[in-house]
């Protein structure tokens, strides 16, 4: 049984059906938020960034929020495979007490980020010959910028209620912030839908930008006053852009490659349980999404991929949690091997299905 499923937007579907896909066809790679869910994609990232993209010449814009941004910063190092190994090891080293404070969680997460950026990481990332890193965060408005639970919890509650009525209401609480590599303007520079701050990445702000992008509200404090950005408190980019349902290409030519751990797209963190909300399919026209197949997931221990709930499931049993996480990582090698075989042989032409079929199975 296959370990991957391949889903394509309209333009990507017809392009790949006719011509297959080659590394230079890809102009953008996207990375979703989702904490430990990224581990299932670890081997796929190695295959893509250490092998498949190894000989490209033109810029490749990589964009992510939260752990997606951290993954893509990792692969933007000069030796992606070694960088993934270091970051994965640091990520797996996370240990928390039974009731960790906001600052304890922040300290542990920052330690992992420091390992990601060690040995000249900022300069290496921002001088890479072809990778162009882009990081999504949100700038908080009013009470949403406070780390005091008495203010933050009601603000998040109101944001959740407002979002249930309309996703557009999130602009009352948060503003999008795009931290971008200034060497080349990315094709999504003009993304619409929310107030947008654009901030050039530099050696001075790449660490706080990445830290902000992964600062989960309530669990971690916001990041304040990032160099080069408007004053304020910045938090997890997944609040607005959980699964990156943005206009990636602005009608430019090319493919958006989206290695994803899930079969559906929740645009924002607060949309995860709004089952009736659909993504904007016009933003997915040029997307090729690689996901674990249902058979792959069913064969994993506990019948699921790793996620943040595992810290509760395995509370006080870190060895058992890590054994499970390693099993997920190891299984992900099958995903990487199958994708590389599919593109090398051209079998991908027969494997792709329309992304819209995820929401309307009659199209399958």
N, C-alpha and C positions, 0 to 999 in steps of 0.2 A: 504494500500500500504506500502511496506517496506521502512524504513528510511535509511537503509544501503545497500551498495553493497560491495561484497567481491571478491577480485581479487588475484589470486595466480600465481606465477611463476611455471615452469614445475615441478620441484621436490616437491615444496610445494603442488601443486595441487594434485598430485598422493598420496602424503603422507596423506593429510587431507581427500581426498576422501576415502581412505582405513581405516584410523584410527581416524579420527577427530583430535582435537588438545587439548593439555593439557598444563598447565602453564610451566611445566618443559621442554616442547618441544622447547620453545622460548629461544633463546640464545642472540638475539639482538633486541632492539627496536629502531626505527629510527624516527627522528622528522625533518620536513621540515621547512625552513624559510617561511616567509609570513606575518609578522606583525599581525594585528587583526584577520586574518583568523583562528588563533589557537582557538579562543573563541568557535567555534562550537564543538571542541574536548574536552572541559573542563570536561564535565561529563564522557566522555569515559575514560579520564585519571584517574579520581577518581575511576571508577569501576575497571580498570586494576590494578592500583598501590596500591589501598587501600584494594582491595578484592582479585582479581584473582591471583596476584603474592605474596600475603601476607605470604604464608607458604613455599616459595621456599627456597632451601639451597645453590644451586650453583650460581656463579656469573651471573648477567644479565647485559650485556654491553648495555648501552644506549648512542646513538650518535645523535647529532643534530647540526644544524647551525642556527645562529640568534635566532629567537623566539623559534625554535625547541630545541636549546640548553638550553634556559632559562626554557622552560617547563620541560625538563628532569632533570635539576638541582633542580627544585621545587619538583618533585616527588621523588627525591633521599634524601629528608629530612626524619626524623624518623617517622613523622606523615604526609603522603602525602596529605590526604584530607584537613587537617588544613592548610598545606603549600600552596595548590592550592587556598584555600579560601583567604589567605593573599595576594598571588601574584595577583590573579584575581582582588581583590579590589584595589590594588596598580595600576594595569594596567588600570583599568577603571577610575582612578582618573586623568589620563593625561588631561591637559588643556594647550592650546597654544594660543598665540596672533594671530592676523590676518596675520602677516608676521613674524613668529618666526625665530630668528637667529639660526645658527648652534649650538651655545653654549647654547641657551635656550632649544632647543630640547634635547641636550645632558644632561643638568641638570635635566630635567623632567624624562628622561629615566633612568638616574643613580639613581634617587630617588626610582623608582620602583625596580631596582636591589638591592638597599640597603635593601628594605623590604623583598625581596626574601631571602637574605643572613643574615637577622637579627638573633640575639640570637644564635650565634655560628654556623651559617649555613655552612661555609667552612669546619670546623672540622667535623660536622655532616655528610655532604655529603661524605667526603673523608675517613670516618670510617664506612660507612654503611655496614651492614653485607653482602649484596648481590648486591646492585646496584653499577655499575662502570661507572661513568660519563665520557663521551668523548665529547669534544667541537671542532667544526671546525671553523677556521678563515682563512684569507689569509694574507700573508705578501706581501706588495706592493713593486714593483720595480720602481725605477726612479721617473718620474713625478706623477705616480699613488699614490705615498706616500705623496704628498703635499696636504695641506688643502686649498691652495690658488686656487680659482676657475679658475684663468687664466692658471694654469698648470693642475689642476685636470680635468676640463671639456674636454680639448683636449685629455688628456690621456684616459679618459673613452670613448670618441668618437672613438678614434683609436682602443681601445680594442673591442668595439662593432663591428666595421667594420671587424677587424681581426677574431673575433669569428664567424661572418657570413660565412666567407670562411672555417674556421675549428675551432672547439672548442679547439683543441690542441694549437692554437695560443695564448690562454689566458696566457700560461706560459711565454710569453714575458713581461707580465704586473704584474702577480700575482703568488705567490707560496703558495701551500696548507700548512696549519699548523694544526696538530692534537695535541690538549692538552688532555692527557689521564691520567686516574687514574693508578698510577704505581704499584698498588698491583697485578694486573693481566694484562698481555699483551693482548690487544683485538685482535679478529680474523681478523680485517681489518687493522692491524698495517702495513702491507706491501702493502697497496693500491697503485695502479699504475696510470699512466696517466699524472701526474704533479709533478714537484719538491715538495718534502714533507719534512717539518720539524716536528719532533716529540718532544714534550715538556711535561715532567711530571707535572701534576697538583700538587699544594701545597697550603697551607693556604695563601701564599704570592701572588700567581698569579691567583687564581681561579676567583677573581672579575675582574681584567683587561682582562683575557681571555674571560669571558662571555661578558664583555663590548665590546671588540673588535669584537666578533662574531656577535653582533647586531648593529655595527656601520655602518649605511647605508651611502655610499658615497654621498657627496654634502649636505645631511641633517645633518650629524653628523661628528665631527672630528675623524680622526683615532686615535688609541691608540698606543702610542709610548713606545718602550723599555720595554716590559713585562719581569718581572723577570724570568730567566731561558730560555728565548727564544732568538734567534739571534736578534741583534739590528735592529730596523726598525719600520715602521708604519704598524699596523695591522687593518684590516677592516672586514666587514661582510662576514662570511663564505659562505653565499649564492651566492656570486659572482661566485664562482666555483661550490659550492655544494648546490644549491637552493633546489632541491628535492632529494638530497642524492642518486644519481645513481652511487653507488660505489660497489666494490666487498666486501660485508659485511662479508662473511663467509669463503672465501678462501678455498672452498671445504670441510670445516668441516661440521659435521652433525648438523642439527637443523633448526629452523624456525626464520626468521626475521619478526617481527611484525611491521607493518607500518601504524599507524593511520594517515590518510591523509585527507586533506580538499578538494582535487581536484581529478579528475578522470584520469588525465594524468600526466606525469612526465617530467618536464623541468629540465634537469640536472643542468644548471646554470642560474643565474638571467638574463643574457643576451640572454638566449635561449627562454624566455617566448613567444616572438612573432615570433620565427623561426618555423613556423608550420610544415615544412617538416622534421625537425630533430626528429629522433626517439631515445628513450633511448637505452642503451646497455642491451638487454634482458638477456645476460649471467650473469649480475649482479643481476638480479631479480629472478633467479631460485628458491631461497628459501624464497622469500618474500610473505607474506600474507598482502595485503593492504586493509584497512577498509576505505571506503569513504562514504560521504553522497549520498544517491540515488538522481536521478534527481527529483523524486516526492517530496522528502524531501525539496530540494532546492526551487522548484517551490512554495511550500507552505509557505516559509519564507516571511516576509515583504520585498518588493522590488524584490522578486524572486532571491535573492543572499545571500551568507554569508557575514559577516562583512569583510571589508578590509580597507586599508589605504586611499582609495579615500573617505571614509566616513567623514574624517576630512574636506574635501572640500565640499562635498555634504551638510553637516550639519554645515558649518561655522557659528559661532555665535549662534548655536542652540545645545549646548552640551546636554541639557536635552532630546531633541528629538533623538540625536545620541545614548545616553545611553539607552533610552527606546528600540530602535531597537537592540542594542547590547545585552541587557538582553533577548530580545525575541529569539535571535539566541542561546544564552547560554541555555535558558530553553528548547528550541526545541532539543538541543543536548542530553538531557536526554533520548529521544526516541532511539537515536543511541546506547547509552550505554546499555539500557535495552535489545534491540534487539540482540546486540552482545553477551551479557551474556547468554541470552536465547538460542541463536544458538549454543554456545559451550557446554552449560549444557545439552541440549537435543540431541546433535549430528546432529541437523538440518543443521549445517554448511556444512556438506558433500554435501548436495544438493544445497546450496546457492552459493558456490564458482564458479567463472568463470575464464578462463585464462586471465592473464594480457594482453597478446598479442591481445585479442579480443577487447581491447580498441582502438587498431590501425587497426584491421582487423575484422569488425563486422561479417563477414561470419563465423568466428570461434565460434561465440556465440551459 
